[in-house]
Every structure is written in structure tokens, then in C-alpha cells.
Amino acid sequence: MAKPDVGDEAPDFTLEGTEGEFTLSEHRGERVVLLFYPGDDTMVCTKQFCSYRDATDDIADLDATIVGISIQDMDSHRAFTAKHNLTTQLLADPDHEVSEAYGVYAKRLNAAKRTVFIVDEEGRIAHRHANFMSVTYDDVEDLREALAKLPAR
């Protein structure tokens, strides 16, 4: 399966999350930021999600629904969220079906590669950015800039 890119219809999915079940297609009419990441409680992932927690007001100003997705299960996500008091909903993709559908699953590492997708109001991928070797991440300002480049609602 080819990995989806800008302009393509975003693969729909339903995953269990730290704030309940999340179905992408139920968020039509909104911009949705999908933050694929390698793993709970790892150095860069912890820094990434703590940075979003520390910028809660700035995140709210983005006018987008933001979720993190990794292949860890809900127990791992709940522990990660509780340990760091995280504010971003984390979705569990333990069978890595969603990560594979988005072309970000690294079989050799058994992890999702750190990649940001922005899905527009019509359910199409409007932005895609992969972070080389997953050692950096898109911070709030990066997300703001990416959202600002999209056509006005």
C-alpha cells in the first residue's frame, strides 16, 4: 500500500484513546492533527508531549483536534499520561494497522515513525511532515505554522 500524501483522502480509523474512542471521520468539519510517535515514556516522546502540556493555551488556540498515535496499548498510554500529567489524547494502535495505513510503521523497529499529518475539514491530508529518524518533533509553533499555511476555512 502506498503511503498517503498531501491531497489524498485520509484513511479513516477508530482507535481507543485516553479520552475514549476516537473515529477520524466523526471529526469532519474540523482540522485534525495526527501525531504519530515511536513510544510512550521515551526521551524525545516525553519531551514532545510535555511541551504540548506546557503550552496548553497555545494548543487550544490552534483550533484543531490533536491526538497522538503509537503502537503501545492503553495501559501504557494511561501510565504515560498519568506520570507526566499529559493533556494530549493518546490513541492506541497495538496492531499497527493505522500506522501501516499512513505509511509510518517501521517493522524493523516495531514502532511508528514520528510523523505529523494534518487532516482538513473535508477529510483530506493537507500537511505531512516526517521527522528524520524521529529524533526531533514538531513543537506548537511548527504546528501553528503548518495550520496557518492551509486554505482558510
C-alpha positions as CSV (number, residue, x, y, z in Angstrom):
1,M,0.0,0.0,0.0
2,A,1.4,3.4,-0.9
3,K,1.7,5.9,1.9
4,P,-0.9,8.6,1.7
5,D,0.3,12.1,0.9
6,V,-1.0,15.7,0.7
7,G,-4.2,15.8,-1.2
8,D,-5.1,12.2,-0.6
9,E,-8.2,11.2,1.4
10,A,-7.0,10.4,4.9
11,P,-7.5,6.7,5.8
12,D,-10.4,6.5,8.3
13,F,-9.9,4.7,11.6
14,T,-11.3,4.1,15.0
15,L,-8.9,3.7,18.0
16,E,-9.3,3.5,21.7
17,G,-7.8,6.6,23.4
18,T,-7.1,8.1,26.8
19,E,-10.3,10.2,26.4
20,G,-12.4,7.5,24.9
21,E,-12.9,6.0,21.4
22,F,-11.8,8.2,18.6
23,T,-13.0,7.9,15.0
24,L,-11.4,10.2,12.5
25,S,-14.4,10.5,10.2
26,E,-16.5,11.8,13.2
27,H,-14.3,14.9,13.1
28,R,-15.3,16.1,9.6
29,G,-15.6,19.8,9.6
30,E,-12.6,20.2,11.9
31,R,-8.9,20.2,11.3
32,V,-7.3,17.1,12.9
33,V,-3.6,16.8,13.7
34,L,-2.4,13.2,13.9
35,L,0.9,13.0,15.8
36,F,2.4,9.5,15.2
37,Y,5.2,8.8,17.6
38,P,7.6,5.9,18.5
39,G,6.8,5.2,22.1
40,D,5.5,6.2,25.5
41,D,8.0,7.3,28.1
42,T,10.9,7.6,25.7
43,M,13.2,10.6,25.8
44,V,12.0,12.5,22.8
45,C,8.4,11.5,23.0
46,T,8.2,12.6,26.7
47,K,9.8,15.9,25.7
48,Q,7.3,16.3,22.9
49,F,4.1,15.6,24.8
50,C,5.3,17.6,27.9
51,S,5.9,20.6,25.6
52,Y,2.3,20.4,24.5
53,R,1.2,20.1,28.1
54,D,3.2,23.2,29.0
55,A,1.7,25.1,26.1
56,T,-2.0,24.2,26.8
57,D,-3.3,27.7,26.0
58,D,-1.3,27.8,22.7
59,I,-2.6,24.4,21.8
60,A,-6.2,25.5,22.4
61,D,-5.6,28.5,20.1
62,L,-4.7,26.2,17.2
63,D,-8.4,25.5,16.5
64,A,-7.6,21.9,15.7
65,T,-8.2,18.5,17.3
66,I,-4.9,17.0,18.2
67,V,-4.2,13.3,19.0
68,G,-1.0,11.3,19.5
69,I,-0.9,7.7,18.0
70,S,1.6,5.0,18.8
71,I,1.5,1.2,18.8
72,Q,1.6,0.9,22.6
73,D,-1.6,-0.3,24.4
74,M,-4.0,1.7,26.6
75,D,-2.3,0.6,29.8
76,S,1.0,2.1,28.5
77,H,-0.8,5.3,27.3
78,R,-2.6,5.7,30.6
79,A,0.6,5.3,32.6
80,F,2.5,7.7,30.4
81,T,-0.3,10.3,30.6
82,A,-0.6,10.0,34.4
83,K,3.2,10.1,35.0
84,H,3.6,13.3,33.1
85,N,0.1,14.8,33.5
86,L,-0.2,15.0,29.7
87,T,-3.1,16.9,28.1
88,T,-3.0,15.4,24.6
89,Q,-5.2,12.5,23.9
90,L,-3.2,9.4,23.1
91,L,-4.6,6.7,20.8
92,A,-3.6,3.0,21.0
93,D,-2.7,1.3,17.7
94,P,-1.3,-2.0,19.1
95,D,-1.9,-4.0,15.8
96,H,-0.2,-1.1,14.0
97,E,-2.9,-1.1,11.4
98,V,-3.4,2.7,11.4
99,S,0.4,3.3,11.4
100,E,0.7,1.0,8.4
101,A,-2.3,2.7,6.6
102,Y,-0.5,6.0,7.0
103,G,2.9,4.5,5.9
104,V,4.7,5.3,9.1
105,Y,5.1,1.9,10.7
106,A,8.7,0.8,10.9
107,K,8.6,-3.0,11.1
108,R,12.3,-3.3,12.0
109,L,11.8,-1.0,15.0
110,N,8.3,-2.2,15.7
111,A,7.3,1.5,16.1
112,A,5.6,4.3,14.3
113,K,8.0,6.9,12.8
114,R,7.5,10.4,14.2
115,T,5.2,12.0,11.6
116,V,2.7,14.7,11.6
117,F,-0.4,14.7,9.4
118,I,-3.0,17.4,9.3
119,V,-6.4,16.3,8.0
120,D,-8.5,19.1,6.7
121,E,-12.2,19.7,7.3
122,E,-13.1,17.5,4.2
123,G,-11.1,14.6,5.4
124,R,-8.1,15.1,3.1
125,I,-4.4,15.2,4.1
126,A,-3.5,18.8,4.0
127,H,0.0,18.5,5.5
128,R,2.6,15.8,6.1
129,H,5.9,16.1,7.9
130,A,8.2,13.3,8.9
131,N,10.9,14.0,11.5
132,F,14.2,12.4,10.3
133,M,15.0,9.4,12.4
134,S,12.3,10.6,15.0
135,V,14.9,12.5,17.0
136,T,13.1,15.8,16.6
137,Y,9.5,16.7,16.8
138,D,7.1,19.4,15.7
139,D,6.5,21.8,18.5
140,V,3.5,24.1,19.0
141,E,4.9,26.8,16.8
142,D,5.6,24.3,14.0
143,L,2.0,23.1,14.2
144,R,0.7,26.7,14.2
145,E,2.8,27.5,11.1
146,A,1.6,24.3,9.3
147,L,-2.1,25.1,10.1
148,A,-1.6,28.7,9.0
149,K,-0.5,27.6,5.5
150,L,-3.7,25.7,4.9
151,P,-6.5,27.4,3.0
152,A,-8.9,29.5,5.1
153,R,-11.9,27.7,6.4
